[in-house]
Amino acid sequence: MINFGLLLLTVLILIVTVIFHAGLLLDFIRPSVLQVQLFGVHLTLFGIIVVFAFESSSIYGFIIGLIGLITGVFGSFREPLTAKIGDKS
């Protein structure tokens, strides 16, 4: 039963992350670079907690941590939003 719960949790995190990245790429949401990196760090730390809490099902924690690592790296290479300053002439 624990494996089924962890599988559902992993799939839910994967779906939320895919929706997050789709929102970024389609420009529906505009979080800062730091916010994307922090989201990745939180997912990575949660994956580590799952690995240590459920040693027999450590693959789920590894997958969650890997999703967080990819999200954090993706956030590092995003270009920061720049303010558009119009000419006042």
Secondary structure, 3 states (H helix, E strand, C coil): CHHHHHHHHHHHHHHHHHHHHHHHHCCCCCCCHHHHHHHHHHHHHHHHHHHHHCHHHHHHHHHHHHHHHHHHHHHHCCCCCCCCCCCCC
